[in-house]
């Protein structure tokens, strides 16, 4: 319990720093946000009115205090473009993004760990070289290029999968999954490449340990040896899964744009184009919170694989 409380307490200053950075984005951006929102033909009175509506006429510390107080009550502000609560907009767009993220992680983990183990077990031979060449290629190609290539091959040429769009689970499991295959595959290939290389590296290190050589000398079978090595290599792999979430968050924005999916990525792009600062701040804060939470869960999982770990 003390371990859990210490890890949770360590998250508090991280989120405080995140909140400060997200808040300052509107003030560090070039020019006057109110003037940008008002447009080129706005008068000084129009700009001042927008500044008052946004609360930009108040001292900086007072603005920050009001903003933090609103966040504590679940109020992320009001969208300038739609006049809807930011929390409502985020809630409406959260489903597609979480679906893409969850299935991408599932696909990447289930594919990358076996491939990394295979490459490590056959280090220096053709399976290892084949897996590493594939990983380097997947990690080097931009997400949008992978996405368009998959659309051209599986949607336009073969007609197996829809080109764009999203269908909620309420419209049927089949349509829901069909619309997720290409976005998750295009994003998951990059994430899988990163995780495969890390799995291979950690497994190579584990397989070279004395206890593995002893197990082999005693006649222990292949799968028990791999399982013992994988358990000891698990913590770096879990760390990579957590760190890769940052890569995933950035890739979701591109993927949702390519496949016209109405998720948080598209919401962010639309908000940037409209200079809708409250929405930008809200999405960044939520995305940062999710990233910090996942890394906290990754830290807590270390003790599942190695009870000797203490922080």
CORVENCOR-V882606 format. One line per field, one symbol per residue. ss: DSSP state (~ for helix, > for strand, _ for the rest). phi: phi as a letter, one per 40 degrees, with the letter a starting at -180 (. if undefined). psi: psi as a letter, one per 40 degrees, with the letter a starting at -180 (. if undefined). A space follows every 10 residues. Layout:
BEGIN
ss = ???
phi = ???
psi = ???
END
This chain:
BEGIN
ss = _~~~~~~~~~ ~~~~~~~~~~ ~~~~~~~~__ __~~~~~~__ ___~~~~~~~ ~~~~_____~ ~~~~~~~~~~ ~~_____>__ ____>~~~~~ ~~~~~~~~~~ ~~~~~~~~~~ ~~~~~~~~~~ ~____~~~~~ ~~~~~~~~~~ __~~~~~~~~ ~~~~~~~___ ________~~ ~_~~~~~~~~ ~~~~~~~~~~ ~~~~~~~~~~ ~~~~~~~__~ ~~~~~~~___ _~~~~~~~~~ ~~_~~~~~~~ ~~~~~~~~~~ ~~~~~~~~__ ___~~~~~~~ ~~~~__~~~~ ~~~~~~~~~~ ~~~~~~~~~~ ~~~~~_____ _
phi = .cdccccccc cdcccccdcc ccccdccccc gcdcccccgc cccccccccc ccccgcccdd cccccccccc cccgcchbcc cbgbdccccc ccccddcccc cccccccccc cccccccdcc cbdgbccccc cccccccccc cccccccccc ccccbcccgc bccagabccc chcccdcccc dcdccccccc cccccccccc cccccccccc ccccccccgc cccccccccc cccccccccc cccccccccc ccdcccccbf ccbcccccdc ccccfccdcc cccccccccc cccccccccc cdcccacccb b
psi = dddddddddd dddddddddd dddedddeih ahddddddid eiiddddddd dddeeeeiid dddddddddd ddeeheahhd defihddddd ddeddddddd dddddddddd dddddddddd dfheaddddd dddddddddd hidddddddd ddddddddfd iidiiihide ehddddddee dddddddddd dddddddddd ddddddeeid dddddddeeh iddddddddd deeddddddd dddedddddd ddddddddef hgaddddddd dddefgdddd dddddddddd dddddddddd ededdgeehi .
END
